[in-house]
Amino acid sequence: MLDLPRPEARAAVSACRRAYLIEEATGATDTVALLRLSKAGVEVMETVITSRSRTAGAALSDIVLPNGTVIATVVRDGQPTAPEPDMRLRPGDEVLLASHQATEQDVQSAFQ
């Protein structure tokens, strides 16, 4: 007998992982602010850059983001890094974004 997780469980686990990454990157006080944004309809999303990502090696200023989307932070080697226009993404970078319009699929399409 196999007990498969309900579909909403996958979304909950993903949300918990993002919350952990955000808290790790920004600290608890900023996490509360981001959670308030979530209640206001701003979605916090994550994408991980791999060696196969088309944005690996690209400068942040060269990436066309979905409308209403900003890069909140880039977690590199476990450390949050302030996003600068000339910063080049590397495999292993975790990019945290905030958007009030884009979907997770829009974000993945922009980076992967």
Backbone as CSV, one residue per row, in Angstrom:
resi,resn,N_x,N_y,N_z,CA_x,CA_y,CA_z,C_x,C_y,C_z
1,MET,0.841,-1.169,0.000,0.000,0.000,0.000,0.896,1.245,0.000
2,LEU,0.553,2.211,-0.816,1.338,3.417,-0.957,0.490,4.616,-0.559
3,ASP,1.014,5.429,0.338,0.305,6.620,0.805,0.909,7.835,0.109
4,LEU,0.285,8.262,-0.977,0.791,9.403,-1.743,0.377,10.713,-1.089
5,PRO,1.268,11.705,-1.120,0.906,13.008,-0.547,-0.171,13.678,-1.386
6,ARG,-1.013,14.440,-0.724,-2.028,15.200,-1.435,-1.340,16.288,-2.256
7,PRO,-1.949,16.727,-3.367,-1.322,17.743,-4.221,-0.946,19.016,-3.473
8,GLU,-1.748,19.433,-2.529,-1.446,20.674,-1.807,-0.235,20.530,-0.879
9,ALA,0.154,19.301,-0.562,1.324,19.085,0.302,2.599,19.542,-0.396
10,ARG,2.706,19.295,-1.686,3.889,19.703,-2.437,4.045,21.228,-2.395
11,ALA,2.953,21.962,-2.566,3.002,23.432,-2.511,3.382,23.905,-1.118
12,ALA,2.877,23.237,-0.086,3.184,23.625,1.297,4.666,23.408,1.599
13,VAL,5.221,22.293,1.149,6.643,22.019,1.367,7.485,23.054,0.635
14,SER,7.100,23.394,-0.590,7.819,24.401,-1.360,7.770,25.758,-0.662
15,ALA,6.612,26.128,-0.130,6.470,27.406,0.581,7.334,27.425,1.835
16,CYS,7.393,26.309,2.554,8.227,26.237,3.760,9.698,26.374,3.404
17,ARG,10.109,25.734,2.326,11.510,25.837,1.888,11.848,27.279,1.538
18,ARG,10.958,27.962,0.796,11.209,29.368,0.444,11.272,30.225,1.698
19,ALA,10.366,29.985,2.640,10.371,30.765,3.886,11.687,30.568,4.629
20,TYR,12.192,29.334,4.653,13.469,29.065,5.314,14.602,29.812,4.605
21,LEU,14.631,29.736,3.265,15.681,30.425,2.512,15.615,31.933,2.725
22,ILE,14.415,32.475,2.754,14.256,33.919,2.949,14.740,34.306,4.333
23,GLU,14.339,33.545,5.349,14.782,33.869,6.709,16.293,33.747,6.818
24,GLU,16.855,32.698,6.203,18.306,32.514,6.234,19.004,33.688,5.543
25,ALA,18.416,34.173,4.453,19.049,35.229,3.670,18.839,36.613,4.258
26,THR,17.712,36.845,4.897,17.372,38.205,5.298,17.269,38.417,6.797
27,GLY,17.093,37.361,7.570,16.892,37.509,9.004,15.410,37.495,9.341
28,ALA,15.099,37.225,10.585,13.711,37.039,11.010,12.862,38.292,10.834
29,THR,13.395,39.461,11.105,12.611,40.687,11.000,12.155,40.915,9.569
30,ASP,13.066,40.747,8.616,12.705,40.932,7.220,11.756,39.842,6.743
31,THR,11.851,38.652,7.321,10.940,37.571,6.958,9.511,37.961,7.274
32,VAL,9.297,38.592,8.417,7.952,39.045,8.787,7.444,40.038,7.745
33,ALA,8.297,40.955,7.313,7.901,41.928,6.291,7.529,41.220,4.993
34,LEU,8.296,40.204,4.615,7.985,39.468,3.395,6.679,38.694,3.529
35,LEU,6.400,38.178,4.709,5.143,37.486,4.915,3.970,38.455,4.798
36,ARG,4.146,39.681,5.250,3.109,40.709,5.075,2.879,40.973,3.590
37,LEU,3.956,41.031,2.832,3.818,41.218,1.387,3.005,40.083,0.781
38,SER,3.250,38.875,1.253,2.519,37.717,0.757,1.019,37.893,0.972
39,LYS,0.654,38.399,2.128,-0.763,38.640,2.410,-1.340,39.709,1.486
40,ALA,-0.478,40.593,0.984,-0.916,41.671,0.086,-0.912,41.236,-1.378
41,GLY,-0.642,39.956,-1.623,-0.684,39.444,-2.989,0.651,39.403,-3.700
42,VAL,1.737,39.611,-2.974,3.069,39.525,-3.571,3.598,38.117,-3.314
43,GLU,3.916,37.425,-4.382,4.414,36.046,-4.292,5.933,36.057,-4.211
44,VAL,6.496,35.265,-3.310,7.944,35.103,-3.220,8.279,33.762,-3.862
45,MET,9.192,33.800,-4.832,9.535,32.598,-5.579,11.041,32.391,-5.593
46,GLU,11.439,31.183,-5.927,12.853,30.817,-5.954,13.142,30.057,-7.233
47,THR,14.321,30.292,-7.766,14.824,29.456,-8.850,16.303,29.200,-8.574
48,VAL,16.760,28.017,-8.898,18.158,27.643,-8.689,18.838,27.568,-10.046
49,ILE,19.965,28.236,-10.144,20.723,28.255,-11.393,21.592,26.998,-11.460
50,THR,21.497,26.308,-12.577,22.325,25.115,-12.802,23.266,25.404,-13.972
51,SER,24.166,24.485,-14.235,25.081,24.667,-15.367,24.321,24.646,-16.693
52,ARG,23.115,24.112,-16.694,22.301,24.038,-17.909,21.344,25.220,-18.039
53,SER,21.250,26.058,-17.021,20.366,27.224,-17.077,20.880,28.206,-18.117
54,ARG,19.978,28.756,-18.895,20.427,29.704,-19.919,20.940,31.009,-19.320
55,THR,20.639,31.265,-18.055,21.108,32.487,-17.403,22.416,32.286,-16.643
56,ALA,22.954,31.071,-16.641,24.256,30.848,-15.999,25.291,31.675,-16.741
57,GLY,25.991,32.539,-16.011,26.983,33.417,-16.602,26.422,34.756,-17.055
58,ALA,25.101,34.911,-17.046,24.475,36.163,-17.481,24.494,37.200,-16.363
59,ALA,24.643,38.448,-16.752,24.529,39.546,-15.795,23.048,39.754,-15.479
60,LEU,22.748,40.123,-14.238,21.356,40.340,-13.853,20.685,41.371,-14.750
61,SER,21.415,42.391,-15.164,20.829,43.432,-16.012,20.420,42.912,-17.389
62,ASP,20.939,41.762,-17.801,20.613,41.194,-19.111,19.409,40.254,-19.066
63,ILE,18.909,39.942,-17.882,17.801,39.005,-17.743,16.481,39.770,-17.821
64,VAL,15.624,39.328,-18.714,14.308,39.946,-18.852,13.381,39.283,-17.846
65,LEU,13.020,40.050,-16.820,12.146,39.523,-15.774,10.684,39.668,-16.185
66,PRO,9.825,38.771,-15.695,8.396,38.939,-15.951,7.913,40.271,-15.350
67,ASN,6.873,40.843,-15.937,6.309,42.094,-15.419,5.975,41.970,-13.943
68,GLY,6.244,43.041,-13.200,5.906,43.082,-11.781,6.808,42.244,-10.902
69,THR,8.009,41.892,-11.409,8.913,40.998,-10.686,10.239,41.694,-10.405
70,VAL,10.759,41.496,-9.186,12.078,42.010,-8.817,12.880,40.896,-8.158
71,ILE,14.182,40.984,-8.282,15.066,40.034,-7.609,15.305,40.560,-6.202
72,ALA,14.939,39.777,-5.203,15.093,40.188,-3.805,16.518,39.953,-3.319
73,THR,17.065,38.791,-3.618,18.430,38.461,-3.202,18.921,37.271,-4.003
74,VAL,20.220,37.129,-4.060,20.847,35.947,-4.645,21.623,35.291,-3.518
75,VAL,21.303,34.038,-3.235,22.020,33.293,-2.203,23.127,32.532,-2.903
76,ARG,24.358,32.902,-2.572,25.542,32.299,-3.198,26.405,31.702,-2.103
77,ASP,26.716,30.421,-2.232,27.524,29.719,-1.235,26.930,29.884,0.164
78,GLY,25.601,29.881,0.250,24.920,29.975,1.531,24.813,31.373,2.102
79,GLN,25.315,32.364,1.383,25.298,33.738,1.871,24.428,34.607,0.968
80,PRO,23.567,35.428,1.564,22.762,36.334,0.747,23.659,37.409,0.129
81,THR,23.370,37.743,-1.097,24.143,38.732,-1.823,23.175,39.755,-2.391
82,ALA,23.450,41.011,-2.175,22.601,42.059,-2.739,22.702,42.004,-4.262
83,PRO,21.570,41.972,-4.941,21.626,41.914,-6.396,22.090,43.243,-6.994
84,GLU,23.137,43.195,-7.791,23.670,44.359,-8.497,23.525,44.097,-10.000
85,PRO,23.280,45.119,-10.798,23.063,44.905,-12.238,24.188,44.129,-12.930
86,ASP,25.437,44.325,-12.502,26.552,43.654,-13.174,26.884,42.279,-12.585
87,MET,26.140,41.856,-11.564,26.374,40.532,-10.960,26.054,39.448,-11.988
88,ARG,26.968,38.492,-12.125,26.754,37.375,-13.043,26.337,36.142,-12.251
89,LEU,25.285,35.501,-12.727,24.787,34.305,-12.042,25.710,33.127,-12.293
90,ARG,25.846,32.303,-11.258,26.685,31.109,-11.330,25.845,29.877,-11.015
91,PRO,26.246,28.729,-11.544,25.570,27.499,-11.142,25.616,27.358,-9.615
92,GLY,24.505,26.991,-9.033,24.396,26.856,-7.586,23.762,28.065,-6.924
93,ASP,23.707,29.207,-7.621,23.056,30.394,-7.058,21.554,30.127,-6.896
94,GLU,21.015,30.594,-5.792,19.574,30.534,-5.553,19.058,31.962,-5.645
95,VAL,18.162,32.191,-6.587,17.634,33.531,-6.817,16.239,33.600,-6.205
96,LEU,16.060,34.542,-5.274,14.761,34.757,-4.656,14.141,35.999,-5.272
97,LEU,12.904,35.861,-5.732,12.221,36.943,-6.423,10.894,37.243,-5.750
98,ALA,10.430,38.453,-5.925,9.106,38.845,-5.445,8.333,39.367,-6.647
99,SER,7.057,38.980,-6.744,6.245,39.421,-7.875,4.789,39.521,-7.467
100,HIS,4.115,40.506,-8.026,2.683,40.612,-7.797,1.904,40.207,-9.046
101,GLN,2.629,39.811,-10.113,1.969,39.412,-11.354,2.395,38.053,-11.879
102,ALA,3.672,37.730,-11.773,4.213,36.534,-12.414,3.853,35.262,-11.653
103,THR,3.834,34.184,-12.390,3.644,32.862,-11.804,5.006,32.191,-11.661
104,GLU,5.020,31.105,-10.931,6.254,30.316,-10.788,6.761,29.887,-12.167
105,GLN,5.851,29.515,-13.040,6.229,29.091,-14.387,6.870,30.246,-15.166
106,ASP,6.333,31.460,-15.022,6.928,32.634,-15.679,8.380,32.824,-15.229
107,VAL,8.606,32.689,-13.935,9.947,32.878,-13.378,10.883,31.788,-13.883
108,GLN,10.435,30.555,-13.853,11.274,29.447,-14.345,11.607,29.639,-15.812
109,SER,10.654,30.103,-16.598,10.890,30.331,-18.022,11.934,31.425,-18.260
110,ALA,11.949,32.434,-17.406,12.912,33.535,-17.552,14.338,33.092,-17.233
111,PHE,14.494,32.121,-16.345,15.835,31.755,-15.874,16.340,30.427,-16.425
112,GLN,15.461,29.494,-16.668,15.905,28.149,-17.038,15.852,27.936,-18.527
